[in-house]
């Protein structure tokens, strides 16, 4: 017969794994959005600044 302690431990490990995976996904998405926003700002600055000769 399985110990209730092991079942709780397995469930806790699964919850922690999902939390860490979700956190990594969120940070990856946030970094991607920030990088894209910075590139758009650079592009806009290049487009709006007067050209030097």
Legacy VTK file of the C-alpha trace (Angstrom):
# vtk DataFile Version 3.0
C-alpha trace
ASCII
DATASET POLYDATA
POINTS 53 float
0.000 0.000 0.000
1.254 3.478 -0.910
2.046 5.896 1.858
-0.096 9.091 1.882
3.089 11.059 2.484
4.534 9.927 -0.860
1.341 10.890 -2.672
1.392 14.367 -1.144
5.081 14.703 -1.975
4.462 13.689 -5.611
1.589 16.165 -5.906
3.719 18.931 -4.415
6.547 18.123 -6.843
4.097 18.325 -9.778
2.709 21.679 -8.597
6.207 23.100 -8.154
7.236 21.828 -11.593
4.225 23.526 -13.174
4.912 26.775 -11.280
8.561 26.865 -12.375
7.638 26.027 -15.975
5.017 28.774 -15.992
7.505 31.252 -14.542
10.110 30.453 -17.172
7.475 30.810 -19.883
6.356 34.166 -18.507
9.923 35.506 -18.302
10.650 34.322 -21.841
7.520 36.044 -23.156
8.293 39.257 -21.244
11.871 39.318 -22.591
10.613 38.733 -26.144
8.083 41.600 -25.821
10.697 43.972 -24.359
13.250 43.131 -27.052
10.632 43.680 -29.754
9.580 47.013 -28.215
13.207 48.201 -28.011
13.814 47.268 -31.662
10.657 49.136 -32.698
11.797 52.222 -30.753
15.234 52.098 -32.413
13.594 51.783 -35.829
11.303 54.732 -35.081
14.235 56.876 -33.880
16.204 56.112 -37.036
13.189 56.959 -39.177
12.419 60.276 -37.421
15.961 61.616 -36.907
17.333 63.970 -39.576
19.975 62.491 -41.816
23.493 63.828 -41.409
25.885 64.302 -44.285
LINES 1 54
53 0 1 2 3 4 5 6 7 8 9 10 11 12 13 14 15 16 17 18 19 20 21 22 23 24 25 26 27 28 29 30 31 32 33 34 35 36 37 38 39 40 41 42 43 44 45 46 47 48 49 50 51 52
